[in-house]
Each structure stands twice: as structure tokens, then as C-alpha cells.
Amino acid sequence: GESVGLHLPTLSVQEGDNSIINCAYSNSASDYFIWYKQESGKGPQFIIDIRSNMDKRQGQRVTVLLNKTVKHLSLQIAATQPGDSAVYFCAETGNTGKLIFGQGTTLQVKP
Amino acid sequence: EPEVTQTPSHQVTQMGQEVILRCVPISNHLYFYWYRQILGQKVEFLVSFYNNEISEKSEIFDDQFSVERPDGSNFTLKIRSTKLEDSAMYFCASTRGAEGQPQHFGDGTRLSIL
């Protein structure tokens, strides 16, 4: 069935360290993947996306890696800051447009 | 930067009553979505809407749910007879294209059914 999951419900890192949040997806037909950040009381906020014809994409302080062989997606955050504390969701979509979300990883940044 | 806006931010309703959740998508977007998030759980797809009709709906989106785009700017979700299990955050999202375009979300309406 369709499902997108994250490996760890909570990730705790020291301020300034790099963070890596992982996600496994099951639908090999998905061709577009998005990482969202959700702060308390807010809606999902777009961070970065990647299409299935790519294996890496970089943004400002963030990098998304896609491994289609093992259906794995990761989000790397460089020099993690307290403002990065939030719940991070990966989401996949195919040709229907609907997003299928994973369970979410809570990132806690310790000062 | 344009954003999706949702009203109200919090709606408290008696079980069995009708509720209408409102959304104003980003103005040049063509595809519209509703999702819900039960407390502590992941975001779940409800329905997608394009060209004034439903494109796809999930099993959650039963006969009690309906969507409408009454004018050029608003997009609404109606629940006809609310149940306790309808309590959740409801998010509206929009995007310019159906494929390969990120969906942008509003900050949601917290629906509490008593």
C-alpha cells in the first residue's frame, strides 16, 4: 500500500551540528518528493523538493538526497539553529497531485 | 510573499451541526486541496479540486463532506453533520500545477466537536 515513513520520531541535536532526518517511502511510482517543516500551531511550510530524475538537491543550509534504489529520502540541515526546532515531514506525490505524508520527525535543537 | 489564508483559526461546534471552513488560496494557483491532521498524527489527504470539480477524494471524504469554490478567491470545506471524530486540524493547500509543484499550506483551522 501507499505509505511514507520516517525512521525516528525524535531527533535531538546540539546547536551548530548538522542534522539528518530520514524517510522511507513505499510507492516506487512516486516521482516528486517534498520536505515540510511544521512549527507548533502552524501549517506545513515548504522547505525543499526533489524530482525522481535527480538524486540530490541543495538549498540554503538544506540538502535533500533521494535514493530510488532503496526508496529512501533524507533531509540534511547544516549548522542547525534553535529556529530549526519543529516537526519535519516528508511527502511524496505521483501523477494525481495528492500528497502522501510520513509520520514526522520532531527535531529538538539544544543550545 | 503570497500565502494561503484560512478562517476561522478555531471552530468549536456541537456534534451534529454543520461547519464551513474557509480558505483563500494563492491568487494564481489553480489546484486546491484539503487535508486534515488529527492531534499528534500525520497529515492526511481529503480532497483535491481543479477546474470547479473534485479531482480526487480519499475514503475519509464521505457524503458528509463537500467542497466549493463559490467565487474567484474562496475555497470552502463543509461538513454537514459533524461527528466527534471530525475533531482535527484542517489545512487548505494550493499549487499552480498538479505535478512537480510544491503545495503551499495555510495555518489551518482547529475544529473541535463537542
Interface residues (C-beta under 8 A of the other chain):
Chain A: D31 Y32 I34 Y36 G41 K42 G43 P44 Q45 F46 D49 R51 F89 A91 T93 N95 T96 G97 K98 L99 I100 F101 G102 Q103 G104
Chain B: V4 Q6 Y31 Y33 Y35 Q41 K42 V43 E44 F45 S48 S55 E56 S58 F91 A93 T95 A98 E99 G100 P102 Q103 H104 F105 G106 D107 G108
